[in-house]
Amino acid sequence: MHNLDRIPPGASQPLVKPMDVDDVPVSVITLSSPGMDGLSLKRLAERVREQLSPLEGVSVADIVGGQDHEIRIAIDPARMAAYGITLDQLHQVLTGANAGGPTGALVGGNQVVRVWLDGYLRNASEVGALIVGQWQRKPIYLRDVATITDGPAEVRQLHRIGFGPAASGVIPDGEPETPAVSIALAKKRGTNAVFVTRRIEEKLQELQGDFIPANVRVDVTRDSGERANAAVNLLVEHLGIAIATVVVILLLFLGWREATIVTMNIPLILFIVLAIGLLADQTINRITLFALILSLGLLVDDAIVVIENIHRHLRHGVQKMSDKAKVIIQATNETGKPTMVATVAVILAFIPMAFVTGMMGPYMAPIPFNAPIAMAASLIIAYAFTPWIASRWLPCKMVSPTLGEKSHAPKDWVHRAYMRMAVPLIERSATRRTFWLVVALLFAAAMWEPAWQFVRPAGINGPLTPGAVELKMLPKGNQNTFNITIDLPEGSTLEATDRVAREIGDVLRQHPMVQDYETFIGRAGPIDFNGMLRGAALFREGPHLGEIRVNLMDKHQRSIRSAEIVLQLRDMLQPVMDAHPGTSIKLVEDPPGPPVRATLLAEIYGPDYEQQRHIAAGVRAVFSDTYDVTDVDDSVGVEQQQLNIRVDREKAMRLGVNTRQVETALRDFLQGYNFGAVHVANERHAVYLHVRLPRELRAHAEDLDRIYVSGSHGLVPLSAIAVIEKSTVARPVFSKDGHPVTYVTAEPRQGSQVYSLLDMDARLDGREVLPWVTLKTGGMRFTTTTPEDTFGYHLLWDGEMRLTLDVFRDLGAAFIVALVLIYLLMVAYYGEFILPMLVMAPTALTMIGIFPGHWITGQPFTATSMIGMIALAGIVVRNSTLLIDFILDYRRQGHDVKTAVLEAGAVRARPILLTALAVIAGTSIMISDPVFGGLGVSMAFGTLAATVLTLFITPLMYYLWQRNKPLATDACAVESR
């Protein structure tokens, strides 16, 4: 608002309307009835809104659809001309005829009496009785020159509901689509959407039958609370399954006492994490629960290490409880330092993710918040709670062997299997070379899977080939709803838009998965999270615009995902699209992550805006010619016819007419105006008095000849002082950050936008768009590119590609920072620089599991996959740290390097595999999730590959590093450390 004084005269005031997530309705209730008109439905909706608005947690309650009660005054230009009455005279009479209100008070007789002017009009009869002029000394009433109608306002927007084969309840007979009115209710900031929508639903059930007539159908067409509740319940179920799986693994590898003690840590840790989240104003959402599932397999690791060492010490037995306590304390202290360092290493892998910028930062913020807290809580509980409960639960003498003792047993299959594979690696150079070659080939093959799509001979523009892993920001989720937007050429009528919408509805009713659909003509439907960024709340109004909100059968009751349904409907709607070539019909799915203006978005900058539009046409043609690109559109628009009325000022002044009179008359003639409201008893809202020419008299340019204005010598026809010229409407000019810009938008049909965009970028970069002028492309860097539009033309890529680059840049930086922090931690712990490199070297081995895992499961590599890769860095370092610590411990005992690396690997194989199985069991449940499946794949397959290879590569690298060093020197070095 700082520059309000710079707004030129005649310009309207700017619309500043802040919006956030809480402005998005969480519940939309649709009332429909074939036997009620728009006015009756809206009156009923207003009464229902009055019952729902006071509910706890409800903030904004808007009504969409229906018609207002209005007294329409359709003036007759011929009669007005016959009686010598002009529009500006009528305007003056009407605005002064409807007035009233408090005018003051009389004070007398020690009393104050208020004075009220009762001059308001009360009904249509009083309106018609207004005197607007005289003819031959007789009064001319308004009813003599106008038709007065008391009823619904003129139709400017339409709203209907239709039902598909999957609809429940009784479907109205007759027309396939029923007139409807929707009530959109948003929640207050900080309230729980589940509780708010539940209260709304309970209140609706109370209102049905008595308050809401039986002939009115009530459908809850949006229930964000139910959707959130179902998602949370599903994740809680997955969390329970993951916990149960981890418990079964613990029971198989540990004794029932030890497994029970470790299992008891899980609810305590979850309680601490949720309690801290409550204090920090965190909410329970999908990301929070995924963070808990992600860290579940790691939570029991510290407790396993502690309980196993306690078990090993109690194998020798003690006589008194005081001795038992001392033994437990000693056993706990022995594992403290390496376990603490390993846990801190995992925490350091998560923390840098908190610094992801942009819209994706808040989206994934619960992961770097909850996962480190869970790990820290697991460390504290493992060394505080586990020894305490062990002192009361475990006997003074343990009979069963520990994991380490099982590994030492000559008949133990894990020990034998490890030695059988590790000894040849240590003793035979040929076996080592073969092993390194196999690992290198596996790594190269894994990295080739995402790279193949970029270098394949057929080119990057085409379907994904076998053996390749797709790169994507986030995969599409399995939703229960999607939108269809309709955009006819500007200047199209409401009837034309409605006709296209009805044709689309005919197709939707044929699909077996469609439950219902809501049609909005002349405006967008109730705003959703996706529509906030696309501008539906402010710009989606006009007779040429429409939107259809399609609700599908619940995803738990159908066998195909919503993305496949959208593909099927897109093919079914192709004849409708072909029949209306100038109409843009887009099928818009709700994004799985932060919304963008468009998935594929080209921004064209340059010194001449008209040339920008020409370039946009060429760019649009390239979009249309690219594989997997659909819903192509631009911001250029089409030319719309306009009539320019040019006033001859000299003629007008001679006849006593000024331009302001002409403007007022035209506005009254075309737009109409309200000159107040009648005061109708028992009416909840204002009933406006609206003056306008009937629609049939404002359809053609010739109708403008009926306009008369008051002159100094009587009525003056508009045609006497003005000339009507045909022209085109000035098309909109867009700007971004102060730069004039033209947009070209599109959506990928089913694959990733990365490949089609790279293909288009290669075809557009350096293209000659004007004589001696080439188009330069940009925006493909990890940093934001500034448009160069002073002398040339510049195309920058935005949309989901910009979001993808920013997210992977931030996650990549977080990964590097995590590795640096872990390295510094290892340097501080070991007191040297080379050994930490050896500990961290197996981090790259996770790729051998991550990309083949995505290929096996058919999942694209996404931002959530990158999160799993970052978390794996801490897990790999944890395993390597435990192996190196055991090797150093064996060296201190006097063993040679060969014996130390073999025994350390064999002894630690079982507990490392146990913790790896816990991680795999805890995270594999996420693989089936459409959005976080990549995270589950990275954690499960990456942990499997990294754990197996780390057990051999870390000891082998240490052996090759230390094998030629004398034992005494090596031992002294270790002692000095």
ZIZIQUI-V53538 format. One line per field, one symbol per residue. phi: phi as a letter, one per 40 degrees, with the letter a starting at -180 (. if undefined). A space follows every 50 residues. Layout:
phi = ???
This chain:
phi = .cbcccccdgcccccbbcbbccccccabbbbaaccbcccccccccccccc ccdcccgcbcbbbbggbccaccbccbcccccccgbbccccdccccccbai hcbiabbagfabbcbbccbccbaccccccccbibafgbcbccccbacbbb iccccbababbbbccccbgccccgccbbdabbbbbbbccgcccccccccc cccccccchbccdccbcbbccaaccccccccccccccccccccccccccc cccbccccccccccccccccccccccccccgcbcaccccccccdcccccc ccccccccccdcccccgbcbcccccccccccccccccccccccccccccc ddccbccgccdccbdcccccccccccccccccbbcdcccccbbcccbccc ccccccccccccccccccccccdccccbcccccccccccccccccccccc ccccbcccgccicccdgbbccacacccccbaabbbbbcddhccccccccc cccccccccccccccaabbbbgaccdcbcccdccgccbbcbiccbaabcb bcddccbbcbcccccccccccccdcccccbccbcbbbbccccbccbdacb bbbbbicbcccdccccccccccdccbcgbafcaaccgbcbcabcbbcccc cccccgbbcccccccccccccgacbhbccccgccbcbccbbaccccbbbb cccccccbbcbcbhcbccccbabcbcabccccbbaafgbcabbbbabcca cccccccccccccccgcccbdgbbcbbagbccbccccbbcbbbbbbcbgc ccccccccccccccccccccccccccccccgabcddccccdcdcccccbc cccccccgcccbccccccccccdcccccccccccccccccccchcccccc ccccccccccccccccccccccbccccccccccccccccccccccccccc dbcccccccccbccccccccccccccc
